Amino acid sequence: MHIHRPNRRDPRRRIVGSPAESPSNLGPTRSHRERGQTTAEYALVLLAAGTIAMMVVAWANGTGAIGELFDSILSRITSLAA
């Protein structure tokens, strides 16, 4: 008994109009240029977020706000435990 196994060049291999081949199942198609643009946008957002975070940390270290915050938190915790 011979079992037909279609190869890549066999036109019977693909069923025309099958749901697996419909464009809606292939997902969004993007050109190479659009994918590069998305990568650049993510890089700019990360750069901006990092810059803002460094500015906040520098400000907090310069004013002593972080130390005061931790001191107030610890004093409240110890006052609640006592």
C-alpha positions in Angstrom: 0.0 0.0 0.0 1.4 3.4 -1.0 0.7 6.5 1.0 0.9 9.7 -0.9 3.1 12.2 0.8 3.2 15.5 -1.0 6.5 17.3 -1.4 7.1 21.0 -1.5 6.5 21.3 -5.2 3.2 19.3 -5.2 0.3 21.6 -6.0 -2.1 19.3 -4.1 -0.3 20.1 -0.8 -2.0 23.4 -0.3 -5.7 23.7 0.0 -6.9 26.8 -1.6 -9.1 28.9 0.7 -8.2 27.1 3.9 -8.5 29.2 7.1 -4.8 28.8 7.8 -4.0 30.8 4.7 -6.4 33.6 5.2 -4.7 37.1 5.6 -6.4 37.7 8.9 -4.5 34.7 10.4 -1.1 35.9 9.2 -1.1 38.9 11.7 -0.1 42.4 11.0 2.5 42.8 8.2 5.1 45.5 8.6 7.8 46.5 6.3 11.4 46.4 7.4 11.4 50.2 7.7 8.4 50.2 10.0 10.0 47.7 12.3 13.1 49.8 12.5 11.0 52.9 13.3 9.3 51.0 16.2 12.7 50.0 17.6 13.9 53.6 17.4 10.8 54.8 19.2 11.3 52.3 22.0 14.9 53.4 22.3 13.9 57.1 22.6 11.3 56.3 25.2 13.8 54.3 27.3 16.3 57.1 27.0 13.8 59.7 28.1 12.7 57.5 31.1 16.3 56.9 32.1 17.1 60.6 31.9 14.1 61.6 34.0 15.0 58.8 36.6 18.6 60.0 36.8 17.4 63.6 37.3 15.0 62.7 40.1 17.7 60.6 41.9 20.2 63.5 41.5 17.7 65.9 42.9 16.8 63.7 45.8 20.4 63.0 46.7 21.3 66.7 46.6 18.4 67.7 48.9 18.6 64.8 51.2 15.0 63.9 50.5 15.7 60.2 50.3 17.3 60.1 53.7 14.5 62.1 55.3 11.9 59.8 53.7 13.6 56.7 55.1 14.0 58.3 58.5 10.3 59.2 58.6 9.2 55.7 57.5 11.5 54.0 60.1 10.3 56.4 62.9 6.7 55.6 62.1 7.3 51.9 62.0 9.1 52.0 65.4 6.4 54.2 66.9 3.7 51.7 65.8 5.7 48.7 67.1 6.3 50.4 70.5 
